[in-house]
């Protein structure tokens, strides 16, 4: 089988399934991307797409500047695919993340090839990430821009033969008219390599010191410290915990950029803002920055309570990875987290807007080693049973094979969405 993966950031969400399919010597796997991140996966040939970085026409309406950029990406992928086609490569199936526009013209270069779209998020002015904060006000201008931002999604939903979302909530954000061609399959967590610690080595802090022997270790990880991932609520809960738990130390993993939402003016970071606003004992607050993948997981293995907060948005790998490692979890009572964390069974859920509730749940875990262990065991078991690559990849491969063979009836039987 010939498979063409498309994602601007290689390998993105396709890391596990692309590597899995590439292991089969009967498959030919090509991956079109803009950035390779210097990662090499055996059996995968990468081809580079170089779209224009941004719109240059100052007369472009501000509502559609993101769409214009998406068109440049689509055009660049079309050129890449045209060269592949000229070289004799016609895929049996294409699997693309179209969020940046890359998939919009695929049917014009490969009209007979089944196209699977990874539909991660459909934008809404109400009912998802926007208007989640109680006092958030949106101008009619912003609402219109959000609606038009879905132009890329709609073109891909119309042209794709099948669509995949990682959670039921994310699938359900998309228009009802397209639900008949959706499957819900998470990209998978490697539970063979993500395992709980077997010993208790000392943890070295960023300043070179080691944690005190009797330290209570609380962790928080996000790609960046920002409102979408509840950074303010976490910091305010830490302030409360510091007053109640004198032996507690807080390990913060992430960067100071902004992945989602708005940046603060004048280059100010959310970390700087909150450190100025909140009374904290900074000797017990340890900033690790963005760590290499393996080092990040080693830090999490020391956690006695791991905090994961998010507004209703895409589900982070970091939550599922922390569960696979066996971290006791305190998470926000928000979609799609509630698909994974069942309160009082494999973790504890707290109101996103309540630092007090977050802190109380952390204290519950710190005070109860047996309960902490039970939640950790149950969290890992959840990942093994529902999200492990051992379970996910055979299902993924079967779905992709069905689509490649044009068997949409068989595809419908695999991981149908439960719209919630």
Secondary structure per residue as TSV (DSSP state, phi and psi in degrees):
chain	resnum	aa	ss	phi	psi
A	1	X	-	360.0	137.0
A	2	X	E	-99.8	123.8
A	3	X	E	-123.5	130.6
A	4	X	E	-111.0	116.2
A	5	X	E	-97.6	144.6
A	6	X	E	-136.2	122.4
A	7	X	-	-159.8	133.5
A	8	X	S	-62.0	-29.2
A	9	X	B	-113.9	96.9
A	10	X	S	-66.0	133.5
A	11	X	S	-96.5	0.6
A	12	X	G	54.1	-139.4
A	13	X	G	-72.7	-5.8
A	14	X	G	-97.2	10.2
A	15	X	H	-52.7	-53.0
A	16	X	H	-74.8	-45.7
A	17	X	H	-71.3	-36.4
A	18	X	H	-64.7	-44.5
A	19	X	H	-64.2	-39.1
A	20	X	H	-63.3	-46.7
A	21	X	H	-69.4	-31.9
A	22	X	H	-70.0	-19.1
A	23	X	T	-71.6	-20.5
A	24	X	S	-81.4	116.5
A	25	X	T	-64.7	-14.5
A	26	X	T	-83.7	-6.8
A	27	X	-	-100.7	147.1
A	28	X	E	-117.0	118.7
A	29	X	E	-115.9	121.6
A	30	X	E	-118.8	140.5
A	31	X	E	-125.3	114.9
A	32	X	E	-92.3	128.4
A	33	X	E	-153.0	170.3
A	34	X	S	-99.6	-39.2
A	35	X	B	-124.5	129.0
A	36	X	-	-95.9	-13.5
A	37	X	T	55.3	21.5
A	38	X	T	56.8	24.4
A	39	X	-	-96.3	134.1
A	40	X	-	-115.0	125.0
A	41	X	-	-116.1	120.0
A	42	X	T	-53.2	135.4
A	43	X	T	88.5	-3.2
A	44	X	E	-111.2	127.0
A	45	X	E	-100.7	125.0
A	46	X	E	-96.4	141.5
A	47	X	E	-124.3	142.2
A	48	X	E	-100.5	132.2
A	49	X	-	-106.6	133.1
A	50	X	-	-124.9	79.2
A	51	X	-	-72.9	162.8
A	52	X	-	-60.1	143.3
A	53	X	S	-71.6	-29.8
A	54	X	S	-163.9	158.6
A	55	X	-	-60.4	143.5
A	56	X	-	-113.3	-10.6
A	57	X	-	-85.6	113.4
A	58	X	T	-69.6	-12.2
A	59	X	T	-88.0	-4.3
A	60	X	S	-61.6	133.4
A	61	X	-	-63.2	137.6
A	62	X	G	-62.3	-24.1
A	63	X	G	-65.8	-26.8
A	64	X	G	-119.6	17.4
A	65	X	H	-63.5	-37.7
A	66	X	H	-67.8	-33.8
A	67	X	H	-69.5	-38.6
A	68	X	H	-61.6	-41.7
A	69	X	H	-62.7	-39.3
A	70	X	H	-62.7	-36.6
A	71	X	H	-64.5	-40.7
A	72	X	H	-59.8	-40.6
A	73	X	H	-65.2	-43.9
A	74	X	H	-61.6	-42.1
A	75	X	H	-63.6	-41.2
A	76	X	H	-65.2	-42.0
A	77	X	H	-65.6	-37.9
A	78	X	H	-57.0	-44.0
A	79	X	H	-65.2	-40.2
A	80	X	H	-61.6	-46.7
A	81	X	H	-66.5	-34.7
A	82	X	H	-62.2	-41.9
A	83	X	H	-65.7	-40.8
A	84	X	H	-62.0	-41.6
A	85	X	H	-65.8	-40.3
A	86	X	H	-63.4	-31.0
A	87	X	T	-80.8	-4.4
A	88	X	T	102.8	2.6
A	89	X	-	-90.8	110.9
A	90	X	-	-120.4	110.9
A	91	X	-	-70.1	152.0
A	92	X	S	-79.6	-23.9
A	93	X	E	-157.8	147.1
A	94	X	E	-119.2	134.8
A	95	X	E	-126.5	114.7
A	96	X	E	-130.8	148.4
A	97	X	-	-94.0	108.8
A	98	X	-	-91.9	8.0
A	99	X	T	-59.2	-28.3
A	100	X	T	-95.9	2.9
A	101	X	S	103.7	-7.5
A	102	X	T	-58.0	-27.5
A	103	X	T	-92.2	-2.6
A	104	X	T	-65.1	-28.2
A	105	X	T	-110.9	11.3
A	106	X	H	-60.4	-39.2
A	107	X	H	-70.8	-13.5
A	108	X	H	-86.0	-20.1
A	109	X	H	-103.6	-31.9
A	110	X	S	-127.6	70.8
A	111	X	T	-64.5	-25.2
A	112	X	T	-101.0	1.8
A	113	X	S	-93.4	126.7
A	114	X	E	-60.4	136.2
A	115	X	E	-119.0	120.5
A	116	X	E	-102.6	129.0
A	117	X	E	-108.5	130.4
A	118	X	E	-85.6	100.0
A	119	X	-	-94.5	98.1
A	120	X	-	-83.6	-38.4
A	121	X	-	-159.7	133.6
A	122	X	-	-112.4	127.8
A	123	X	-	-77.9	140.2
A	124	X	-	-137.4	140.1
A	125	X	S	-78.0	-20.0
A	126	X	S	-138.8	142.8
A	127	X	S	94.4	2.6
A	128	X	S	-139.6	-125.0
A	129	X	S	-73.7	-33.0
A	130	X	T	-86.3	144.4
A	131	X	T	66.6	19.5
A	132	X	-	-77.2	-40.0
A	133	X	S	-69.9	132.9
A	134	X	T	-55.9	-38.6
A	135	X	T	-98.4	12.1
A	136	X	-	-69.9	130.1
A	137	X	-	-116.6	135.7
A	138	X	-	-121.6	132.3
A	139	X	-	-77.3	154.7
A	140	X	H	-54.6	-32.1
A	141	X	H	-59.2	-47.5
A	142	X	H	-68.2	-39.7
A	143	X	H	-61.2	-43.0
A	144	X	H	-63.9	-40.1
A	145	X	H	-64.5	-38.8
A	146	X	H	-64.0	-43.7
A	147	X	H	-61.6	-44.9
A	148	X	H	-72.5	-19.7
A	149	X	H	-63.1	-21.8
A	150	X	T	-80.7	2.1
A	151	X	H	-56.1	-43.7
A	152	X	H	-61.6	-45.8
A	153	X	H	-59.4	-44.2
A	154	X	H	-67.4	-38.6
A	155	X	H	-62.4	-42.3
A	156	X	H	-71.0	-39.1
A	157	X	H	-62.7	-36.3
A	158	X	H	-70.2	-39.3
A	159	X	H	-90.1	-23.1
A	160	X	-	-73.7	152.9
A	161	X	S	-85.5	-26.6
A	162	X	E	-152.3	158.5
A	163	X	E	-135.4	146.3
A	164	X	E	-129.3	133.7
A	165	X	E	-123.2	151.9
A	166	X	S	-80.8	-19.9
A	167	X	S	-137.1	158.6
A	168	X	H	-65.6	-37.6
A	169	X	H	-64.5	-43.0
A	170	X	H	-65.0	-39.0
A	171	X	H	-61.9	-42.3
A	172	X	H	-68.4	-14.8
A	173	X	T	-70.3	-21.9
A	174	X	S	-79.5	155.4
A	175	X	-	-57.9	143.5
A	176	X	G	-55.8	-32.7
A	177	X	G	-62.3	-16.6
A	178	X	G	-109.0	-1.4
A	179	X	G	-62.6	-23.6
A	180	X	G	-67.6	-16.6
A	181	X	G	-118.0	36.8
A	182	X	E	-112.5	143.4
A	183	X	E	-123.2	151.2
A	184	X	E	-111.1	106.8
A	185	X	-	-139.6	119.2
A	186	X	-	-71.0	153.1
A	187	X	-	-69.5	-14.8
A	188	X	-	101.6	149.9
A	189	X	B	-120.4	132.4
A	190	X	-	-81.0	85.2
A	191	X	T	-74.8	-11.1
A	192	X	T	-71.4	-33.9
A	193	X	T	-102.0	-25.0
A	194	X	S	-92.4	99.0
A	195	X	-	-131.9	157.0
A	196	X	-	-63.0	158.4
A	197	X	-	-66.9	145.3
A	198	X	S	-100.5	-16.0
A	199	X	S	-140.9	-173.2
A	200	X	-	-129.5	67.2
A	201	X	-	-67.3	154.8
A	202	X	-	-68.3	145.7
A	203	X	-	-100.9	125.7
A	204	X	B	-89.2	130.1
A	205	X	-	-83.2	165.4
A	206	X	T	-56.4	-28.8
A	207	X	T	-85.6	2.8
A	208	X	S	95.3	-14.0
A	209	X	-	-74.8	167.3
A	210	X	B	-114.5	149.8
A	211	X	-	-64.7	145.8
A	212	X	-	-57.7	150.5
A	213	X	T	-57.6	-37.5
A	214	X	T	-99.5	20.9
A	215	X	-	-67.4	139.6
A	216	X	E	-90.9	120.8
A	217	X	E	-105.5	119.6
A	218	X	E	-115.9	133.8
A	219	X	E	-119.5	153.7
A	220	X	E	-146.0	132.2
A	221	X	E	-138.1	137.1
A	222	X	E	-154.4	155.1
A	223	X	E	-55.9	-43.7
A	224	X	E	-142.3	151.5
A	225	X	-	-81.6	101.9
A	226	X	S	-153.7	164.4
A	227	X	G	-60.0	-34.3
A	228	X	G	-58.1	-30.6
A	229	X	G	-106.9	28.3
A	230	X	T	64.5	29.6
A	231	X	H	-61.8	-41.6
A	232	X	H	-63.6	-44.9
A	233	X	H	-63.2	-37.9
A	234	X	H	-65.6	-44.5
A	235	X	H	-63.4	-38.8
A	236	X	H	-71.9	-33.0
A	237	X	H	-69.0	-35.1
A	238	X	H	-63.5	-39.1
A	239	X	H	-59.6	-41.6
A	240	X	H	-67.1	-42.1
A	241	X	H	-66.1	-36.3
A	242	X	H	-62.0	-33.2
A	243	X	H	-74.2	-31.2
A	244	X	H	-93.7	-27.4
A	245	X	-	-123.9	88.5
A	246	X	T	-65.6	-18.1
A	247	X	T	-97.6	3.0
A	248	X	E	-80.0	136.1
A	249	X	E	-123.1	146.5
A	250	X	E	-121.9	118.7
A	251	X	E	-102.1	116.3
A	252	X	E	-110.3	118.0
A	253	X	E	-116.5	121.5
A	254	X	E	153.8	-178.4
A	255	X	E	-114.7	178.9
A	256	X	S	-106.2	12.2
A	257	X	S	-81.0	-174.6
A	258	X	-	-125.4	114.4
A	259	X	S	-83.8	-37.2
A	260	X	S	-135.1	144.3
A	261	X	S	84.8	-160.9
A	262	X	-	-98.3	145.0
A	263	X	-	-83.8	157.2
A	264	X	-	-77.7	154.4
A	265	X	G	-68.4	158.1
A	266	X	G	62.4	26.7
A	267	X	G	72.0	10.9
A	268	X	-	-72.0	142.1
A	269	X	-	-97.0	158.7
A	270	X	H	-67.5	-28.3
A	271	X	H	-65.5	-46.4
A	272	X	H	-59.7	-43.5
A	273	X	H	-60.0	-48.5
A	274	X	H	-76.5	-31.1
A	275	X	H	-64.9	-27.6
A	276	X	H	-79.5	-29.0
A	277	X	H	-88.6	-26.5
A	278	X	S	-115.7	139.9
A	279	X	-	-80.3	114.6
A	280	X	-	-137.0	147.1
A	281	X	-	-88.0	97.6
A	282	X	G	-72.2	-8.6
A	283	X	G	-73.1	-15.7
A	284	X	G	-111.1	11.3
A	285	X	E	-117.1	114.6
A	286	X	E	-118.7	119.8
A	287	X	E	-99.8	112.3
A	288	X	E	-91.2	-12.9
A	289	X	E	70.4	-161.4
A	290	X	S	-87.8	116.8
A	291	X	-	-97.4	152.3
A	292	X	-	-55.9	150.6
A	293	X	H	-50.4	-51.1
A	294	X	H	-66.7	-39.6
A	295	X	H	-65.4	-38.9
A	296	X	H	-58.9	-44.7
A	297	X	H	-68.3	-34.6
A	298	X	H	-63.5	-37.2
A	299	X	H	-64.9	-44.5
A	300	X	H	-61.8	-27.9
A	301	X	T	-65.3	-14.3
A	302	X	T	-91.4	-3.9
A	303	X	-	-69.5	135.1
A	304	X	S	-98.1	-17.6
A	305	X	E	-158.5	121.5
A	306	X	E	-110.4	126.1
A	307	X	E	-98.7	127.8
A	308	X	E	-128.8	117.9
A	309	X	-	-123.5	140.9
A	310	X	-	-155.5	144.0
A	311	X	-	-72.0	169.2
A	312	X	S	-62.5	104.7
A	313	X	S	-158.4	-168.6
A	314	X	-	-63.9	143.3
A	315	X	-	-75.9	130.0
A	316	X	-	-77.4	141.6
A	317	X	H	-59.7	-31.9
A	318	X	H	-58.9	-34.7
A	319	X	H	-64.9	-49.5
A	320	X	H	-67.6	-35.1
A	321	X	H	-67.2	-40.9
A	322	X	H	-62.5	-39.1
A	323	X	H	-65.3	-42.0
A	324	X	H	-62.4	-35.6
A	325	X	H	-71.6	-21.7
A	326	X	T	97.5	31.1
A	327	X	-	-79.9	135.4
A	328	X	-	-69.4	129.3
A	329	X	E	-108.3	135.6
A	330	X	E	-116.7	116.5
A	331	X	E	-128.2	164.6
A	332	X	E	-77.8	144.1
A	333	X	S	-82.8	62.3
A	334	X	-	-131.7	159.7
A	335	X	T	-76.6	145.5
A	336	X	T	-92.8	15.8
A	337	X	G	-56.2	-38.1
A	338	X	G	-67.1	-13.0
A	339	X	G	-72.0	-21.8
A	340	X	T	-108.4	-48.1
A	341	X	-	-93.6	122.4
A	342	X	-	-105.5	113.8
A	343	X	B	-55.8	127.3
A	344	X	T	81.6	2.3
A	345	X	T	-117.1	-56.8
A	346	X	T	-123.3	19.0
A	347	X	B	163.8	-174.6
A	348	X	E	-124.6	137.1
A	349	X	E	-105.9	139.4
A	350	X	E	-129.7	150.7
A	351	X	-	-58.0	126.1
A	352	X	T	-53.5	-36.8
A	353	X	T	-90.6	9.9
A	354	X	-	-119.1	90.9
A	355	X	H	-56.6	-31.5
A	356	X	H	-63.6	-45.4
A	357	X	H	-66.4	-40.2
A	358	X	H	-59.4	-47.8
A	359	X	H	-63.0	-41.4
A	360	X	H	-62.9	-39.5
A	361	X	H	-66.6	-38.7
A	362	X	H	-62.5	-43.0
A	363	X	H	-61.2	-41.3
A	364	X	H	-55.7	-44.1
A	365	X	H	-68.6	-42.1
A	366	X	H	-66.2	-31.1
A	367	X	H	-82.4	-14.7
A	368	X	-	-129.9	84.7
A	369	X	H	-56.2	-38.9
A	370	X	H	-66.8	-43.8
A	371	X	H	-65.0	-41.3
A	372	X	H	-57.3	-44.8
A	373	X	H	-66.4	-40.2
A	374	X	H	-64.5	-44.4
A	375	X	H	-62.5	-38.9
A	376	X	H	-63.7	-44.5
A	377	X	H	-63.1	-45.3
A	378	X	H	-66.7	-36.2
A	379	X	H	-62.6	-47.6
A	380	X	H	-63.3	-39.9
A	381	X	H	-63.9	-36.1
A	382	X	H	-58.3	-45.7
A	383	X	H	-67.2	-42.7
A	384	X	H	-60.7	-41.4
A	385	X	H	-80.2	-31.3
A	386	X	H	-117.3	-23.9
A	387	X	T	-128.4	-2.8
A	388	X	B	-64.8	142.1
A	389	X	H	-59.5	-26.4
A	390	X	H	-60.8	-33.4
A	391	X	H	-92.4	-37.0
A	392	X	H	-74.1	-45.6
A	393	X	H	-63.8	-41.9
A	394	X	H	-60.9	-38.0
A	395	X	H	-66.1	-44.5
A	396	X	H	-59.1	-46.9
A	397	X	H	-63.3	-40.8
A	398	X	H	-63.4	-41.9
A	399	X	H	-63.4	-48.4
A	400	X	H	-62.3	-39.6
A	401	X	H	-64.3	-42.1
A	402	X	H	-60.5	-44.4
A	403	X	H	-65.3	-42.8
A	404	X	H	-59.0	-34.8
A	405	X	T	-86.0	0.0
A	406	X	T	75.5	16.2
A	407	X	-	-93.2	77.8
A	408	X	H	-69.9	-27.7
A	409	X	H	-62.7	-44.4
A	410	X	H	-65.4	-38.0
A	411	X	H	-61.1	-36.5
A	412	X	H	-64.0	-22.9
A	413	X	T	-82.2	-13.5
A	414	X	S	-99.3	119.3
A	415	X	S	48.6	54.6
A	416	X	B	-67.0	149.8
A	417	X	-	-71.0	143.7
A	418	X	-	-111.0	93.4
A	419	X	-	-69.3	122.2
A	420	X	-	-130.0	360.0
